[in-house]
Amino acid sequence: MKPRYAPYFFLAPFFALFGVFMVYPLFDSIRLSTYSVRGMRNQTFVGLENIERLIADPLFWTALWNTAYFAAGSLLLQLPVALALALLLSNARLKGRNLFRLSFFSPVLISGVFIAVIFYLLYDRRYGLVNRVLGSEIPWLQDPDLVMPALVLAGVWRWAGFNMVYFLAGLQSIRQELYEAAAVDGAGPWQSFVHVTIPALKPVIAFVVITSMIGSFQLFDLPYVLTEGGPGNASMTMVMYLYKHGFEFINLGYAATIGWALAVIIGVISIIQVRFFGVFREN
């Protein structure tokens, strides 16, 4: 073999597997979205009927609202919590900070199903630790008005420590000369945080916001194990909606349409965020 062909030889297995298991299913899902598929062989071409059905389906909009609720709620809570933890654990005078870093990061290492089981026990109406601390019997997972806030809190507990690591890396990259210059100009801790720390962390904040939003729109394991989308579809998410049509109702064509709708929504939101933070950094 000629030396110039060697890299392509070693890369060929990856591209072959990527094409078979990623590229082909991706393009085949576009074809499936134009069919009414019942099982693997019963396929009927319907054109754009799946899209029309999706737009007219009230459950789709319910699932989209629940997913957006989780994404926005998680982001509004997770971002300040992760940043606060990073600021606290970046203090060199804090004893045992490496142990605390590991403790706050460890939830992301646990399976999502196992985390759902933990919060199922914590939210138990009679014997859960949450209600024991509050001294009440709040039906966290049975009340349509409380189930999404309960899922948001579980999501924040799982992912705040993960995003804390990004903020820690960003804080360690800030030059100390900037803080020293701010102190010479008479800036206090709060002024240094607002005018030095936050501007220096803008790229990290943009990354955390975009990746967290994308991850939130792919939420599945927590509501599936905790509530199965209930009560009354109050915790139904987009991926659960896709899963039910694809694997419970065996309507693969409609499930493919839901998947592409989710991909378009995530893409549009990501583009808006990238443009917003790009302008934000320039200013």
Phi, psi and omega per residue, in radians:
M1 nan 2.359 3.104
K2 -1.226 2.487 -3.072
P3 -0.981 -0.598 -3.079
R4 -1.219 -0.284 3.116
Y5 -1.575 -0.211 -3.062
A6 -1.030 -0.801 3.133
P7 -1.020 -0.706 -3.132
Y8 -1.170 -0.568 3.117
F9 -1.125 -0.763 -3.110
F10 -1.339 -0.436 3.105
L11 -1.453 -0.327 -3.054
A12 -0.994 -0.771 3.139
P13 -1.032 -0.698 3.125
F14 -1.096 -0.851 -3.098
F15 -1.146 -0.577 3.091
A16 -1.140 -0.837 3.127
L17 -1.159 -0.702 3.119
F18 -1.091 -0.695 3.131
G19 -1.182 -0.702 -3.091
V20 -1.268 -0.746 -2.994
F21 -1.769 -0.132 3.132
M22 -2.165 -1.002 -3.037
V23 -1.184 -0.842 -3.132
Y24 -1.082 -0.861 3.095
P25 -1.047 -0.601 3.140
L26 -1.078 -0.874 -3.122
F27 -1.277 -0.545 3.106
D28 -1.201 -0.516 3.101
S29 -1.155 -0.524 3.053
I30 -1.131 -0.746 3.096
R31 -1.120 -0.757 -3.128
L32 -1.069 -0.580 -3.093
S33 -1.151 -0.231 3.096
T34 -1.751 0.164 -3.129
Y35 -2.152 2.695 2.890
S36 -1.685 1.916 -2.997
V37 -1.944 2.101 3.051
R38 -2.048 1.801 -3.034
G39 1.426 -2.737 -3.067
M40 -1.687 -0.374 -3.020
R41 -2.011 -0.467 -3.073
N42 -1.457 1.594 -3.093
Q43 -2.120 2.279 3.132
T44 -2.209 2.197 -3.132
F45 -1.216 2.224 -3.114
V46 -2.196 -0.004 3.117
G47 1.153 -2.130 -3.085
L48 -1.670 0.220 -3.090
E49 -1.116 -0.591 3.123
N50 -1.125 -0.647 3.104
I51 -1.180 -0.751 3.110
E52 -1.092 -0.697 3.115
R53 -1.139 -0.688 -3.124
L54 -1.122 -0.781 -3.123
I55 -1.116 -0.607 -3.106
A56 -1.530 -0.065 -3.074
D57 -1.484 1.960 -3.135
P58 -1.123 -0.488 3.134
L59 -1.191 -0.549 3.066
F60 -1.079 -0.779 -3.131
W61 -1.216 -0.568 3.054
T62 -1.121 -0.802 3.122
A63 -1.108 -0.687 3.116
L64 -1.141 -0.725 3.117
W65 -1.116 -0.783 3.139
N66 -1.093 -0.710 3.133
T67 -1.155 -0.742 3.113
A68 -1.147 -0.650 3.083
Y69 -1.049 -0.831 3.134
F70 -1.108 -0.760 -3.117
A71 -1.092 -0.835 -3.115
A72 -1.187 -0.770 -3.140
G73 -1.116 -0.743 3.126
S74 -1.107 -0.735 -3.098
L75 -1.175 -0.750 -3.113
L76 -1.148 -0.529 3.111
L77 -1.592 -0.716 -3.006
Q78 -1.205 -0.699 -3.084
L79 -1.071 -0.932 3.126
P80 -1.157 -0.617 3.127
V81 -1.135 -0.801 -3.141
A82 -1.102 -0.727 3.138
L83 -1.177 -0.717 3.116
A84 -1.103 -0.738 3.094
L85 -1.094 -0.721 3.137
A86 -1.119 -0.738 3.114
L87 -1.110 -0.710 -3.137
L88 -1.172 -0.776 -3.048
L89 -1.489 -0.031 3.022
S90 -1.560 -0.074 3.122
N91 -1.289 2.051 -3.090
A92 -1.170 -0.349 -3.113
R93 -1.467 -0.133 3.138
L94 -1.326 2.162 -3.138
K95 -1.383 2.421 3.115
G96 1.224 0.475 -3.062
R97 -1.170 -0.534 3.092
N98 -1.129 -0.651 3.085
L99 -1.162 -0.711 3.110
F100 -1.151 -0.689 3.104
R101 -1.046 -0.793 3.125
L102 -1.115 -0.686 -3.106
S103 -1.121 -0.781 -3.108
F104 -1.299 -0.464 3.136
F105 -1.436 -0.459 -2.983
S106 -1.020 -0.539 3.137
P107 -0.992 -0.520 -3.111
V108 -1.251 -0.305 3.126
L109 -1.450 -0.193 -3.099
I110 -1.584 2.500 3.108
S111 -1.027 2.476 3.118
G112 -1.065 -0.587 3.109
V113 -1.151 -0.727 3.135
F114 -1.148 -0.675 3.088
I115 -1.114 -0.691 3.104
A116 -1.084 -0.691 3.106
V117 -1.121 -0.723 3.119
I118 -1.035 -0.842 -3.108
F119 -1.284 -0.418 3.020
Y120 -1.094 -0.699 3.094
L121 -1.256 -0.681 -3.136
L122 -1.148 -0.620 -3.087
Y123 -1.582 0.077 -3.137
D124 -0.965 2.371 -2.994
R125 -1.109 -0.678 -3.072
R126 -1.727 -0.723 -2.966
Y127 -1.994 0.017 -3.113
G128 -1.198 2.593 -3.105
L129 -1.114 -0.610 -3.120
V130 -1.068 -0.857 3.137
N131 -1.233 -0.520 3.069
R132 -1.110 -0.738 3.127
V133 -1.172 -0.706 -3.134
L134 -1.368 -0.255 -3.125
G135 1.183 0.655 -3.106
S136 -2.541 -3.137 3.085
E137 -2.198 1.183 -3.112
I138 -1.388 2.211 3.137
P139 -1.422 1.334 -3.030
W140 -1.011 -0.754 -3.045
L141 -1.704 -0.040 -3.133
Q142 -1.899 -0.225 -3.140
D143 -1.676 2.141 -3.129
P144 -1.034 -0.447 -3.128
D145 -1.470 -0.277 -3.069
L146 -1.915 -0.287 -3.005
V147 -1.158 -0.704 3.132
M148 -1.214 -0.766 3.020
P149 -1.004 -0.629 3.100
A150 -1.126 -0.704 3.100
L151 -1.176 -0.659 3.120
V152 -1.075 -0.789 3.135
L153 -1.095 -0.689 3.103
A154 -1.133 -0.707 3.111
G155 -1.137 -0.689 3.105
V156 -1.115 -0.743 3.127
W157 -1.059 -0.633 -3.084
R158 -1.327 -0.698 -2.928
W159 -1.876 -0.200 -3.119
A160 -1.068 -0.736 3.132
G161 -1.154 -0.563 3.109
F162 -1.143 -0.818 3.124
N163 -1.250 -0.410 3.049
M164 -1.003 -0.646 -3.124
V165 -1.092 -0.710 3.107
Y166 -1.109 -0.745 3.131
F167 -1.172 -0.623 3.073
L168 -1.069 -0.757 3.110
A169 -1.102 -0.707 3.118
G170 -1.152 -0.707 3.128
L171 -1.135 -0.654 -3.128
Q172 -1.241 -0.313 3.140
S173 -1.561 -0.131 3.137
I174 -1.352 2.247 -3.122
R175 -1.229 2.363 -3.133
Q176 -1.173 -0.401 3.129
E177 -1.067 -0.517 3.123
L178 -1.154 -0.709 3.108
Y179 -1.216 -0.656 3.119
E180 -1.144 -0.708 3.097
A181 -1.139 -0.683 3.106
A182 -1.141 -0.675 3.115
A183 -1.148 -0.674 3.099
V184 -1.082 -0.624 3.120
D185 -1.366 0.020 3.084
G186 1.596 0.244 -3.139
A187 -1.342 2.379 3.054
G188 -1.537 -3.044 -3.132
P189 -1.016 -0.736 -3.106
W190 -1.209 -0.741 3.110
Q191 -1.110 -0.671 3.101
S192 -1.133 -0.674 3.123
F193 -1.130 -0.775 -3.074
V194 -1.273 -0.728 -2.984
H195 -1.742 -0.196 3.126
V196 -2.072 -0.965 -3.033
T197 -1.162 -0.903 -3.079
I198 -1.084 -0.845 3.098
P199 -1.049 -0.645 3.138
A200 -1.220 -0.455 -3.108
L201 -1.623 0.079 -3.087
K202 -0.983 -0.773 3.093
P203 -1.080 -0.664 3.123
V204 -1.199 -0.740 3.116
I205 -1.057 -0.758 3.115
A206 -1.059 -0.776 -3.137
F207 -1.095 -0.793 -3.113
V208 -1.136 -0.735 -3.136
V209 -1.100 -0.811 -3.078
I210 -1.175 -0.832 -3.115
T211 -1.190 -0.627 3.116
S212 -1.160 -0.694 3.124
M213 -1.133 -0.760 3.122
I214 -1.086 -0.791 3.124
G215 -1.104 -0.666 -3.127
S216 -1.151 -0.624 3.134
F217 -1.275 -0.183 3.081
Q218 -1.802 0.328 -3.108
L219 -1.069 2.276 3.120
F220 -2.531 -0.922 -2.912
D221 -1.149 -0.756 -3.098
L222 -1.063 -0.993 -3.126
P223 -1.185 -0.514 -3.117
Y224 -1.156 -0.738 -3.125
V225 -1.392 -0.695 -3.054
L226 -1.299 -0.779 -2.967
T227 -2.304 -0.213 -3.021
E228 0.958 0.558 3.103
G229 1.589 -0.112 -3.107
G230 -1.603 -3.026 -0.122
P231 -1.336 2.367 3.120
G232 1.053 0.697 -3.137
N233 1.128 0.317 -3.113
A234 -1.227 -0.315 3.107
S235 -2.144 0.346 3.077
M236 -1.206 2.209 3.112
T237 -1.911 3.004 -3.089
M238 -1.085 -0.754 -3.106
V239 -1.231 -0.624 3.054
M240 -1.122 -0.703 3.104
Y241 -1.062 -0.752 3.082
L242 -1.107 -0.780 -3.096
Y243 -1.069 -0.753 -3.095
K244 -1.112 -0.743 -3.137
H245 -1.269 -0.579 -3.089
G246 -1.401 -0.689 -2.983
F247 -2.021 -0.288 3.073
E248 -1.771 -0.793 3.126
F249 -1.592 -0.152 3.116
I250 0.927 0.708 3.045
N251 -1.885 1.432 -2.998
L252 -1.201 -0.531 3.130
G253 -1.135 -0.820 3.124
Y254 -1.185 -0.631 3.099
A255 -1.112 -0.693 3.084
A256 -1.100 -0.662 3.092
T257 -1.112 -0.735 3.092
I258 -1.086 -0.739 3.140
G259 -1.064 -0.751 3.128
W260 -1.233 -0.587 3.055
A261 -1.093 -0.741 3.105
L262 -1.121 -0.717 3.131
A263 -1.097 -0.715 3.127
V264 -1.145 -0.757 -3.138
I265 -1.080 -0.821 3.123
I266 -1.082 -0.732 -3.141
G267 -1.086 -0.784 -3.132
V268 -1.111 -0.808 3.141
I269 -1.098 -0.709 -3.141
S270 -1.125 -0.741 3.118
I271 -1.092 -0.752 3.117
I272 -1.068 -0.761 -3.133
Q273 -1.159 -0.735 3.125
V274 -1.077 -0.774 3.123
R275 -1.136 -0.709 -3.134
F276 -1.100 -0.858 -3.114
F277 -1.247 -0.456 3.065
G278 -1.152 -0.792 3.087
V279 -1.165 -0.661 -3.119
F280 -1.068 -0.708 -3.137
R281 -1.206 -0.656 -3.109
E282 -1.183 -0.572 3.104
N283 -1.360 nan nan
